[in-house]
Amino acid sequence: MTTVTNPETQAKAPSSSRPKKVRERGERGPLASVALHVGLLVASATAVLPPLWLLITSFKPTSEAFSTDLVKDFTFRNYDHVVNDTEFLSWLGNSLFVVGLTTVIGVFISATTGYAVSRFKFPGMRPLMWLLLITQMFPVAVLIVPLYNLLASLGLLNQPVGLVVTYLTIAVPFCAWMMKGYFDTIPVEIDEAGRVDGLNPFGTFWRLIVPLAKPGLAVTGFYSFITGWAEVAYASAFMTGEENLTLAGGLQTFVNQYTSDWGSLTASAVIVAVPAAVIFGFVQRHLVSGLTAGATKS
Amino acid sequence: MAVDSSQSLAKAAGAQGARGRGPRTGKTPGRLRRSLSTHWYAWAMVAPVVAVIGVIIGYPLVRGLYLSTTDANEANVERTIGVNHIPATYKSVGLDNYTAVLSDGIFWDRLTWTIIWTVSCVAISFTLGLVLANMLNRKLAGRSLYRMALILPWAVPAFVSVFTWRLLFNEKNGILNKILAGGGIDAIPWLNDPTWAKLSVITVNVWLGVPFMLVAMLGGLQSIPGELYEAAEMDGANAWQRFRHITLPGLRTVSSTVILISGIWTFNMFPVIFLLTRGGPGDATEILVTYAYRLSFVVSPRDFAGSAAWGVIILLLLSLFAVVYRRALRKQGEVW
């Protein structure tokens, strides 16, 4: 109210209301709209073109992999070749097994921790929070050699189980941290109601909170799945022999210093990327709130 | 909403904590028993994760620390060849590995490049994410389409994207060079010239990193109350002033978290470098993590001890970064 009489505003007012029609709040001039759309179009094109080009290339015969024509000789040969003549399916199976098992174990044992850290204040909680945060930023380089020696002495090199153990080092701290973020968003009154009705803490957790946190559990699970799906360093170091590789390692064998089978590479890349992208589309909305909420509320 | 619940939560937790911490003056056995009876379920709940972290992260970490003070390499670690079991013969060398690493020019070269890489990747993708989020955060035709398109690079598994970029960057036949040739420009050795390779890996990582920034920033923008903008407009603030004095402060919490997280991610970004250039040409694009990997798995004989020393140094650098960053934020009144 007082702003109307503010001399500064009055000085500015004429300049902003000069156009014939006063624009409403949040309305743009046509020029601004065009600039906005052009900017977003350029950005979107940059984002979409590489995956699109991958898709297009996968339908070209290998010999034509680098032709700039869009679809000259449309063919499914690459897909056929990848599925029937290479070890692709066993890589896919290895990846599914390793990452699936890791996700299930990781989410399962992390959920209670997330709940405890979110609800109770207990001695050792702060160190635990720090531990979870710091283990998340462990570089591959610290753990890879000891883990390699450890797996070698246990005879687990080249075994999917060995990779599961390795991936748990990535999944557990991350899942616990994410789950804490989700439990934080569930009102604590629900716990209190459960406690009043005579449930012990475990009962509260299991009967009230877990059902409510199902979406959170799912998102955490999916995200750790996607993370493991795309892991490269451990997989390249621990798995050798063509039939033992996971996808990240296997795809490297198509294009290296000796061969460049871009047709097989692109086809298998498409098969790998499509399910991941679809799942991602479902969970991404909850993802960032989980990541940042988990990190901001400690 | 979320903030509300967390506050009530903090209060509840605080009350509980006060109850638990109350009898500090009591005798030790009584105190221990009481805190055990108050907290046993909390401890039971965290036990599985503590056990897992202790066994599969703690043990290798301690072992890594130990290895970094020895001269372990491929030839003298414990190993089994066929039926023959060969015991370990490496011995302790104290801190020699560390002095060797730190007095070696390679380490400082790699560190410089790693810092350039991290800072430029985070800065560029943060700026782009912020700009795009601001462009998207308004009434706009086709908004959800733009959003989906812009998030796509995050949805595709990173190693797939990296292979795609190798296809695009291919020096003789890649589409980028073909387009340039169409414009009469000579082919650019995207991945084969040290400088171009550095620019290329940064480009790819920015491309991969923008969607995360964008989504985080959008979330942050939507949590800024619209009334603030209305009030500012009433007071005659122009678009830039509104951005500078409402949007940026409103995004502080989320951006500080996001910068910390993505700083750590980028510092450790193994797949992009490893799959795009293998650290090459030469070691031009090798960051600390990939170099440590090269020491233990690529060079011959594999230098386990050296690699472990690099790993420990990387971990110390990251912890230092996290602590300093948190301090700096706290000094400015940020609490998390």
Interface residues (C-beta under 8 A of the other chain):
Chain A: T3 N6 E8 T9 K12 A13 S16 R25 G26 L36 H37 G39 L40 A43 S44 T46 A47 V48 P50 P51 W53 L54 T57 A65 F66 T68 I109 S110 T112 T113 Y115 A116 V117 S118 R119 F120 K121 F122 P123 G124 M125 L128 L131 L132 L133 I134 T135 Q136 M137 F138 P139 V140 A141 V142 L143 I144 V145 P146 L147 Y148 N149 L150 A152 S153 V165 T166 L168 T169 V172 P173 A176 D184 T185 I186 P187 V188 E189 E192 N200 P201 F202 F205 I226 W229 A230 V232 A233 S236 A237 L247 A248 L251 Q252 V255 W262 L265 T266 A269 V272 A273 A276 A277 F280 G281 Q284 L287 V288 S289 L291 T292 A293 A295 T296 K297 S298
Chain B: M1 A2 S5 S6 S8 L9 A12 A13 G14 Q16 G17 G20 S35 T38 H39 Y41 A42 W43 M45 V46 P48 V49 V50 V52 I53 I56 I57 Y59 P60 L61 R63 G64 L67 V77 E78 R79 L128 L132 M135 L136 R138 K139 L140 A141 L145 Y146 M148 A149 L150 I151 L152 P153 W154 A155 V156 P157 A158 F159 V160 S161 F163 T164 W165 R166 L167 L168 N170 K172 N173 G174 I175 K178 W207 V210 P211 F212 V215 A216 G219 E230 E233 M234 D235 G236 T253 V254 T257 V258 L260 I261 I264 F267 N268 F270 P271 F274 L275 L288 V289 A292 Y293 S296 F297 F304 S307 A308 W310 G311 V312 I314 L315 L318 S319 A322 W336
